[in-house]
Amino acid sequence: MELKALLYEVEDNIATITLNRPKRMNAWTGRMHSEYRWALLQAEQDDDIRAIIVTGSEHSFCVGADARALEGHVEKGGYDPGTPDPLAKPGFGVRPEFDANFSYHFGLTKPVVAMINGPAAGVGLVLACYADIRFAIPGVKLTTAHGKLNLPAEFGLSWLLPRLIGLTRANDLLLSSRKFTSEEALQLGLINRLIEPHLLISETRTYLLDMIHENSPGSLKMTKRQIYHDQHRAAAAAVIESEKLLNEMMQMTDYREGVAAFLEKRKPRWLGE
């Protein structure tokens, strides 16, 4: 696919997806949606890629739907996603509950970090919330935004946000559509870490490099799977599967390597098997 609305780069086993419409503050469009799903699928299918960063170009993450697209919806009398068929389907087919826009992130096997380098509103906030980890610079403004446009909470955010920060806090953000800062987001537990702008890229990459070097590919894949599958089942079912996985994974080469590296006080050399 020819990329016009984002950049896709791979370095040191990390894929970086950069929303790239800086003149529009990386506002979301159907083209960007199509390219984003395509890029995620490339990263998911590439065995050399161990982690994914999602960010925005220049000084914005994503300010939500493009204003011109919003005007187009008014003219057409309804929602038009503006996406061509067929769309790439990263994360689809893992569990029926994940097979929809943005919730397909739960079916991905690789950790996704949202690197929030500027404002995130509406679908931009949705995108950040579906990442596994969120880092942001200080002073960034965030908002759900939908209420001021006579819209519902978008793309399952009414399901996701209460699970991230609790119902009471989520109700505040969802019902008021007010703006809040990355500092408040950190206090709410929505953001994992605040990082100064000049260190954002290096510290995010260091975090992920440590993650993928210290932890085996199989462990990261299975742990991410457990996290999101367990949101949809009883505690006993989660325990039973964890015991089954424990027995299976202790037969793997990487388990023996992990034990050897621990005893020999060296870095593990993961084989992915």
Residue pairs with C-beta under 8 A, 6 or more apart in sequence:
1 34
1 35
1 38
3 20
3 35
3 39
4 31
4 35
5 19
5 20
5 21
5 29
5 31
5 32
5 35
6 17
6 18
6 19
6 20
6 32
6 35
6 36
6 39
7 16
7 17
7 18
7 20
7 57
8 15
8 16
8 17
8 18
8 39
8 42
9 15
9 16
9 18
10 16
10 43
10 46
10 48
10 49
12 205
12 209
13 48
13 49
13 50
13 51
13 212
14 49
14 50
14 51
14 52
14 53
14 205
14 208
14 209
14 212
15 39
15 42
15 43
15 46
15 49
15 51
15 52
15 53
16 52
16 53
16 55
17 36
17 39
17 40
17 43
17 52
17 53
17 54
17 55
18 55
18 56
18 57
19 26
19 28
19 32
19 36
19 54
19 55
19 56
19 57
19 61
19 62
20 26
20 56
20 57
21 27
21 29
21 32
21 57
21 66
22 57
22 58
22 60
24 63
24 66
25 60
25 62
25 63
25 118
25 119
26 32
26 56
26 57
26 60
26 61
26 62
26 63
26 118
26 124
27 62
27 63
27 64
27 65
27 66
27 67
27 69
28 62
28 64
28 65
28 66
28 69
28 122
28 123
28 124
28 127
29 65
29 66
29 69
29 82
30 69
30 80
30 81
30 82
30 83
30 84
31 82
33 81
33 82
33 83
33 87
33 101
34 83
34 84
34 87
34 88
37 87
37 88
37 89
37 90
37 104
38 88
40 52
40 88
40 90
40 91
40 105
40 108
41 88
41 89
41 90
43 49
43 52
43 90
43 110
44 90
44 91
44 108
44 109
44 110
47 272
49 110
50 110
50 208
50 212
50 217
50 220
51 110
51 111
51 112
51 113
51 208
51 211
51 212
52 108
52 110
52 111
52 112
52 113
53 112
53 113
53 115
53 204
53 205
53 208
54 112
54 113
54 114
54 115
54 127
54 128
54 131
55 61
55 114
55 115
55 116
55 117
56 62
56 116
56 117
56 118
56 124
58 118
59 117
59 118
60 117
60 118
60 119
61 114
61 116
61 117
61 118
61 119
61 120
61 124
61 127
61 128
61 140
62 119
62 120
62 121
62 123
62 124
62 127
63 119
63 120
63 121
63 122
63 124
64 121
64 122
64 123
64 124
64 125
64 145
65 122
65 123
69 82
70 149
72 80
72 82
73 79
73 80
89 104
90 104
90 107
90 108
91 98
91 104
91 105
91 106
91 107
91 108
92 98
92 99
92 104
92 107
93 99
93 107
94 106
94 107
94 225
95 106
95 107
95 229
95 232
97 103
97 106
97 232
98 104
98 105
98 106
98 107
98 228
99 107
100 156
101 155
102 126
102 127
102 130
102 155
102 156
103 130
103 155
103 156
105 112
105 130
105 131
106 130
106 228
107 228
108 224
109 221
109 224
109 225
110 220
110 221
110 224
111 132
111 133
111 208
111 211
111 220
111 224
112 130
112 131
112 132
112 133
113 131
113 132
113 133
113 134
113 135
113 204
113 207
113 208
114 127
114 128
114 131
114 133
114 134
114 135
115 135
115 136
115 200
115 201
115 204
116 128
116 134
116 135
116 136
116 137
116 140
116 142
116 182
116 191
117 136
117 137
117 140
117 197
117 200
118 137
118 140
119 140
119 141
119 142
120 127
120 128
120 140
120 142
121 141
121 142
121 143
121 144
121 145
122 143
122 144
122 145
122 146
122 154
123 154
123 155
125 142
125 143
125 144
125 145
125 157
126 154
126 155
126 156
126 157
128 134
129 157
129 160
129 161
129 164
129 190
130 160
132 224
132 227
133 192
133 207
134 190
134 191
134 192
135 191
135 192
135 193
135 194
135 195
135 200
135 203
135 204
135 207
136 182
136 185
136 186
136 191
136 193
136 194
136 195
137 182
137 194
137 195
137 196
137 197
137 200
138 182
138 183
138 194
138 196
139 181
139 182
139 183
140 181
140 182
141 179
141 180
141 181
142 179
142 180
142 181
142 182
142 185
142 190
143 173
143 177
143 178
143 179
143 180
144 153
144 154
144 157
144 161
144 173
144 174
144 177
145 177
146 152
146 153
146 154
146 177
147 175
147 176
147 177
148 177
152 158
153 161
153 174
157 174
158 174
161 170
161 173
161 174
162 170
162 171
163 231
164 170
164 189
164 190
165 173
165 188
165 189
165 190
166 189
169 188
172 178
173 180
180 188
182 191
182 194
183 194
185 191
186 193
186 194
193 203
195 203
195 204
211 220
212 220
213 267
213 268
214 267
214 268
216 254
216 257
216 258
216 268
216 270
216 272
217 254
217 270
217 272
218 249
218 252
218 254
218 272
218 273
219 249
219 254
222 245
222 249
226 238
226 241
226 242
226 245
229 238
229 241
230 237
230 238
249 255
252 273
253 271
253 273
254 268
254 270
254 271
254 272
254 273
257 268
257 269
257 270
257 271
258 268
261 267
261 268
261 269
